[in-house]
């Protein structure tokens, strides 16, 4: 929601923000932020493992695939939302 801060500042700052987002460097930065969704989802499962649950092989595979699926969905949703802003 950082675009909202730039949009409320002035039309010039919002135009600068938009020009950065559409540049190659802006796309690379956006890609880095989107792929950090995997790390966020994997970290969210740490308290469950800390309590001693999920160490059986089938549970480990299940939680791993859940992390991959949730991070892919979060990446796709963020990508679609980013396309609508441009």
Phi and psi in radians as a Rosetta constraint file:
Dihedral C 1 N 2 CA 2 C 2 CIRCULARHARMONIC -1.129 0.35
Dihedral N 2 CA 2 C 2 N 3 CIRCULARHARMONIC -0.448 0.35
Dihedral C 2 N 3 CA 3 C 3 CIRCULARHARMONIC -1.083 0.35
Dihedral N 3 CA 3 C 3 N 4 CIRCULARHARMONIC -0.505 0.35
Dihedral C 3 N 4 CA 4 C 4 CIRCULARHARMONIC -1.161 0.35
Dihedral N 4 CA 4 C 4 N 5 CIRCULARHARMONIC -0.640 0.35
Dihedral C 4 N 5 CA 5 C 5 CIRCULARHARMONIC -1.137 0.35
Dihedral N 5 CA 5 C 5 N 6 CIRCULARHARMONIC -0.786 0.35
Dihedral C 5 N 6 CA 6 C 6 CIRCULARHARMONIC -1.172 0.35
Dihedral N 6 CA 6 C 6 N 7 CIRCULARHARMONIC -0.641 0.35
Dihedral C 6 N 7 CA 7 C 7 CIRCULARHARMONIC -1.189 0.35
Dihedral N 7 CA 7 C 7 N 8 CIRCULARHARMONIC -0.591 0.35
Dihedral C 7 N 8 CA 8 C 8 CIRCULARHARMONIC -1.401 0.35
Dihedral N 8 CA 8 C 8 N 9 CIRCULARHARMONIC -0.323 0.35
Dihedral C 8 N 9 CA 9 C 9 CIRCULARHARMONIC -1.226 0.35
Dihedral N 9 CA 9 C 9 N 10 CIRCULARHARMONIC -1.064 0.35
Dihedral C 9 N 10 CA 10 C 10 CIRCULARHARMONIC -2.996 0.35
Dihedral N 10 CA 10 C 10 N 11 CIRCULARHARMONIC 2.803 0.35
Dihedral C 10 N 11 CA 11 C 11 CIRCULARHARMONIC -1.070 0.35
Dihedral N 11 CA 11 C 11 N 12 CIRCULARHARMONIC -0.555 0.35
Dihedral C 11 N 12 CA 12 C 12 CIRCULARHARMONIC -1.176 0.35
Dihedral N 12 CA 12 C 12 N 13 CIRCULARHARMONIC -0.736 0.35
Dihedral C 12 N 13 CA 13 C 13 CIRCULARHARMONIC -1.221 0.35
Dihedral N 13 CA 13 C 13 N 14 CIRCULARHARMONIC -0.599 0.35
Dihedral C 13 N 14 CA 14 C 14 CIRCULARHARMONIC -1.170 0.35
Dihedral N 14 CA 14 C 14 N 15 CIRCULARHARMONIC -0.675 0.35
Dihedral C 14 N 15 CA 15 C 15 CIRCULARHARMONIC -1.135 0.35
Dihedral N 15 CA 15 C 15 N 16 CIRCULARHARMONIC -0.664 0.35
Dihedral C 15 N 16 CA 16 C 16 CIRCULARHARMONIC -1.126 0.35
Dihedral N 16 CA 16 C 16 N 17 CIRCULARHARMONIC -0.751 0.35
Dihedral C 16 N 17 CA 17 C 17 CIRCULARHARMONIC -1.065 0.35
Dihedral N 17 CA 17 C 17 N 18 CIRCULARHARMONIC -0.781 0.35
Dihedral C 17 N 18 CA 18 C 18 CIRCULARHARMONIC -1.150 0.35
Dihedral N 18 CA 18 C 18 N 19 CIRCULARHARMONIC -0.658 0.35
Dihedral C 18 N 19 CA 19 C 19 CIRCULARHARMONIC -1.176 0.35
Dihedral N 19 CA 19 C 19 N 20 CIRCULARHARMONIC -0.594 0.35
Dihedral C 19 N 20 CA 20 C 20 CIRCULARHARMONIC -1.180 0.35
Dihedral N 20 CA 20 C 20 N 21 CIRCULARHARMONIC -0.730 0.35
Dihedral C 20 N 21 CA 21 C 21 CIRCULARHARMONIC -1.109 0.35
Dihedral N 21 CA 21 C 21 N 22 CIRCULARHARMONIC -0.557 0.35
Dihedral C 21 N 22 CA 22 C 22 CIRCULARHARMONIC -1.550 0.35
Dihedral N 22 CA 22 C 22 N 23 CIRCULARHARMONIC -0.082 0.35
Dihedral C 22 N 23 CA 23 C 23 CIRCULARHARMONIC -1.407 0.35
Dihedral N 23 CA 23 C 23 N 24 CIRCULARHARMONIC 2.924 0.35
Dihedral C 23 N 24 CA 24 C 24 CIRCULARHARMONIC -1.093 0.35
Dihedral N 24 CA 24 C 24 N 25 CIRCULARHARMONIC -0.782 0.35
Dihedral C 24 N 25 CA 25 C 25 CIRCULARHARMONIC -1.094 0.35
Dihedral N 25 CA 25 C 25 N 26 CIRCULARHARMONIC -0.687 0.35
Dihedral C 25 N 26 CA 26 C 26 CIRCULARHARMONIC -1.103 0.35
Dihedral N 26 CA 26 C 26 N 27 CIRCULARHARMONIC -0.684 0.35
Dihedral C 26 N 27 CA 27 C 27 CIRCULARHARMONIC -1.163 0.35
Dihedral N 27 CA 27 C 27 N 28 CIRCULARHARMONIC -0.650 0.35
Dihedral C 27 N 28 CA 28 C 28 CIRCULARHARMONIC -1.153 0.35
Dihedral N 28 CA 28 C 28 N 29 CIRCULARHARMONIC -0.766 0.35
Dihedral C 28 N 29 CA 29 C 29 CIRCULARHARMONIC -1.093 0.35
Dihedral N 29 CA 29 C 29 N 30 CIRCULARHARMONIC -0.765 0.35
Dihedral C 29 N 30 CA 30 C 30 CIRCULARHARMONIC -1.065 0.35
Dihedral N 30 CA 30 C 30 N 31 CIRCULARHARMONIC -0.722 0.35
Dihedral C 30 N 31 CA 31 C 31 CIRCULARHARMONIC -1.082 0.35
Dihedral N 31 CA 31 C 31 N 32 CIRCULARHARMONIC -0.691 0.35
Dihedral C 31 N 32 CA 32 C 32 CIRCULARHARMONIC -1.104 0.35
Dihedral N 32 CA 32 C 32 N 33 CIRCULARHARMONIC -0.716 0.35
Dihedral C 32 N 33 CA 33 C 33 CIRCULARHARMONIC -1.148 0.35
Dihedral N 33 CA 33 C 33 N 34 CIRCULARHARMONIC -0.653 0.35
Dihedral C 33 N 34 CA 34 C 34 CIRCULARHARMONIC -1.210 0.35
Dihedral N 34 CA 34 C 34 N 35 CIRCULARHARMONIC -0.676 0.35
Dihedral C 34 N 35 CA 35 C 35 CIRCULARHARMONIC -1.303 0.35
Dihedral N 35 CA 35 C 35 N 36 CIRCULARHARMONIC -0.229 0.35
Dihedral C 35 N 36 CA 36 C 36 CIRCULARHARMONIC -1.267 0.35
Dihedral N 36 CA 36 C 36 N 37 CIRCULARHARMONIC -0.172 0.35
Dihedral C 36 N 37 CA 37 C 37 CIRCULARHARMONIC -1.068 0.35
Dihedral N 37 CA 37 C 37 N 38 CIRCULARHARMONIC -0.593 0.35
Dihedral C 37 N 38 CA 38 C 38 CIRCULARHARMONIC -1.103 0.35
Dihedral N 38 CA 38 C 38 N 39 CIRCULARHARMONIC -0.791 0.35
Dihedral C 38 N 39 CA 39 C 39 CIRCULARHARMONIC -1.100 0.35
Dihedral N 39 CA 39 C 39 N 40 CIRCULARHARMONIC -0.709 0.35
Dihedral C 39 N 40 CA 40 C 40 CIRCULARHARMONIC -1.104 0.35
Dihedral N 40 CA 40 C 40 N 41 CIRCULARHARMONIC -0.766 0.35
Dihedral C 40 N 41 CA 41 C 41 CIRCULARHARMONIC -1.180 0.35
Dihedral N 41 CA 41 C 41 N 42 CIRCULARHARMONIC -0.680 0.35
Dihedral C 41 N 42 CA 42 C 42 CIRCULARHARMONIC -1.161 0.35
Dihedral N 42 CA 42 C 42 N 43 CIRCULARHARMONIC -0.640 0.35
Dihedral C 42 N 43 CA 43 C 43 CIRCULARHARMONIC -1.220 0.35
Dihedral N 43 CA 43 C 43 N 44 CIRCULARHARMONIC -0.531 0.35
Dihedral C 43 N 44 CA 44 C 44 CIRCULARHARMONIC -1.162 0.35
Dihedral N 44 CA 44 C 44 N 45 CIRCULARHARMONIC -0.400 0.35
Dihedral C 44 N 45 CA 45 C 45 CIRCULARHARMONIC -1.495 0.35
Dihedral N 45 CA 45 C 45 N 46 CIRCULARHARMONIC -0.106 0.35
Dihedral C 45 N 46 CA 46 C 46 CIRCULARHARMONIC -1.077 0.35
Dihedral N 46 CA 46 C 46 N 47 CIRCULARHARMONIC -0.720 0.35
Dihedral C 46 N 47 CA 47 C 47 CIRCULARHARMONIC -1.083 0.35
Dihedral N 47 CA 47 C 47 N 48 CIRCULARHARMONIC -0.573 0.35
Dihedral C 47 N 48 CA 48 C 48 CIRCULARHARMONIC -1.155 0.35
Dihedral N 48 CA 48 C 48 N 49 CIRCULARHARMONIC -0.770 0.35
Dihedral C 48 N 49 CA 49 C 49 CIRCULARHARMONIC -1.182 0.35
Dihedral N 49 CA 49 C 49 N 50 CIRCULARHARMONIC -0.586 0.35
Dihedral C 49 N 50 CA 50 C 50 CIRCULARHARMONIC -1.135 0.35
Dihedral N 50 CA 50 C 50 N 51 CIRCULARHARMONIC -0.462 0.35
Dihedral C 50 N 51 CA 51 C 51 CIRCULARHARMONIC -1.460 0.35
Dihedral N 51 CA 51 C 51 N 52 CIRCULARHARMONIC -0.075 0.35
Dihedral C 51 N 52 CA 52 C 52 CIRCULARHARMONIC 1.657 0.35
Dihedral N 52 CA 52 C 52 N 53 CIRCULARHARMONIC 0.183 0.35
Dihedral C 52 N 53 CA 53 C 53 CIRCULARHARMONIC -1.743 0.35
Dihedral N 53 CA 53 C 53 N 54 CIRCULARHARMONIC 2.628 0.35
Dihedral C 53 N 54 CA 54 C 54 CIRCULARHARMONIC 1.524 0.35
Dihedral N 54 CA 54 C 54 N 55 CIRCULARHARMONIC 0.316 0.35
Dihedral C 54 N 55 CA 55 C 55 CIRCULARHARMONIC -1.602 0.35
Dihedral N 55 CA 55 C 55 N 56 CIRCULARHARMONIC -0.158 0.35
Dihedral C 55 N 56 CA 56 C 56 CIRCULARHARMONIC -1.234 0.35
Dihedral N 56 CA 56 C 56 N 57 CIRCULARHARMONIC 2.655 0.35
Dihedral C 56 N 57 CA 57 C 57 CIRCULARHARMONIC -1.043 0.35
Dihedral N 57 CA 57 C 57 N 58 CIRCULARHARMONIC -0.785 0.35
Dihedral C 57 N 58 CA 58 C 58 CIRCULARHARMONIC -1.154 0.35
Dihedral N 58 CA 58 C 58 N 59 CIRCULARHARMONIC -0.635 0.35
Dihedral C 58 N 59 CA 59 C 59 CIRCULARHARMONIC -1.204 0.35
Dihedral N 59 CA 59 C 59 N 60 CIRCULARHARMONIC -0.642 0.35
Dihedral C 59 N 60 CA 60 C 60 CIRCULARHARMONIC -1.136 0.35
Dihedral N 60 CA 60 C 60 N 61 CIRCULARHARMONIC -0.758 0.35
Dihedral C 60 N 61 CA 61 C 61 CIRCULARHARMONIC -1.118 0.35
Dihedral N 61 CA 61 C 61 N 62 CIRCULARHARMONIC -0.744 0.35
Dihedral C 61 N 62 CA 62 C 62 CIRCULARHARMONIC -1.092 0.35
Dihedral N 62 CA 62 C 62 N 63 CIRCULARHARMONIC -0.828 0.35
Dihedral C 62 N 63 CA 63 C 63 CIRCULARHARMONIC -1.172 0.35
Dihedral N 63 CA 63 C 63 N 64 CIRCULARHARMONIC -0.590 0.35
Dihedral C 63 N 64 CA 64 C 64 CIRCULARHARMONIC -1.111 0.35
Dihedral N 64 CA 64 C 64 N 65 CIRCULARHARMONIC -0.774 0.35
Dihedral C 64 N 65 CA 65 C 65 CIRCULARHARMONIC -1.220 0.35
Dihedral N 65 CA 65 C 65 N 66 CIRCULARHARMONIC -0.551 0.35
Dihedral C 65 N 66 CA 66 C 66 CIRCULARHARMONIC -1.134 0.35
Dihedral N 66 CA 66 C 66 N 67 CIRCULARHARMONIC -0.732 0.35
Dihedral C 66 N 67 CA 67 C 67 CIRCULARHARMONIC -1.078 0.35
Dihedral N 67 CA 67 C 67 N 68 CIRCULARHARMONIC -0.767 0.35
Dihedral C 67 N 68 CA 68 C 68 CIRCULARHARMONIC -1.099 0.35
Dihedral N 68 CA 68 C 68 N 69 CIRCULARHARMONIC -0.788 0.35
Dihedral C 68 N 69 CA 69 C 69 CIRCULARHARMONIC -1.135 0.35
Dihedral N 69 CA 69 C 69 N 70 CIRCULARHARMONIC -0.784 0.35
Dihedral C 69 N 70 CA 70 C 70 CIRCULARHARMONIC -1.142 0.35
Dihedral N 70 CA 70 C 70 N 71 CIRCULARHARMONIC -0.705 0.35
Dihedral C 70 N 71 CA 71 C 71 CIRCULARHARMONIC -1.198 0.35
Dihedral N 71 CA 71 C 71 N 72 CIRCULARHARMONIC -0.618 0.35
Dihedral C 71 N 72 CA 72 C 72 CIRCULARHARMONIC -1.144 0.35
Dihedral N 72 CA 72 C 72 N 73 CIRCULARHARMONIC -0.743 0.35
Dihedral C 72 N 73 CA 73 C 73 CIRCULARHARMONIC -1.116 0.35
Dihedral N 73 CA 73 C 73 N 74 CIRCULARHARMONIC -0.746 0.35
Dihedral C 73 N 74 CA 74 C 74 CIRCULARHARMONIC -1.116 0.35
Dihedral N 74 CA 74 C 74 N 75 CIRCULARHARMONIC -0.664 0.35
Dihedral C 74 N 75 CA 75 C 75 CIRCULARHARMONIC -1.155 0.35
Dihedral N 75 CA 75 C 75 N 76 CIRCULARHARMONIC -0.777 0.35
Dihedral C 75 N 76 CA 76 C 76 CIRCULARHARMONIC -1.158 0.35
Dihedral N 76 CA 76 C 76 N 77 CIRCULARHARMONIC -0.757 0.35
Dihedral C 76 N 77 CA 77 C 77 CIRCULARHARMONIC -1.107 0.35
Dihedral N 77 CA 77 C 77 N 78 CIRCULARHARMONIC -0.745 0.35
Dihedral C 77 N 78 CA 78 C 78 CIRCULARHARMONIC -1.140 0.35
Dihedral N 78 CA 78 C 78 N 79 CIRCULARHARMONIC -0.663 0.35
Dihedral C 78 N 79 CA 79 C 79 CIRCULARHARMONIC -1.131 0.35
Dihedral N 79 CA 79 C 79 N 80 CIRCULARHARMONIC -0.751 0.35
Dihedral C 79 N 80 CA 80 C 80 CIRCULARHARMONIC -1.145 0.35
Dihedral N 80 CA 80 C 80 N 81 CIRCULARHARMONIC -0.733 0.35
Dihedral C 80 N 81 CA 81 C 81 CIRCULARHARMONIC -1.122 0.35
Dihedral N 81 CA 81 C 81 N 82 CIRCULARHARMONIC -0.647 0.35
Dihedral C 81 N 82 CA 82 C 82 CIRCULARHARMONIC -1.161 0.35
Dihedral N 82 CA 82 C 82 N 83 CIRCULARHARMONIC -0.622 0.35
Dihedral C 82 N 83 CA 83 C 83 CIRCULARHARMONIC -1.161 0.35
Dihedral N 83 CA 83 C 83 N 84 CIRCULARHARMONIC -0.596 0.35
Dihedral C 83 N 84 CA 84 C 84 CIRCULARHARMONIC -1.235 0.35
Dihedral N 84 CA 84 C 84 N 85 CIRCULARHARMONIC -0.436 0.35
Dihedral C 84 N 85 CA 85 C 85 CIRCULARHARMONIC -1.372 0.35
Dihedral N 85 CA 85 C 85 N 86 CIRCULARHARMONIC -0.437 0.35
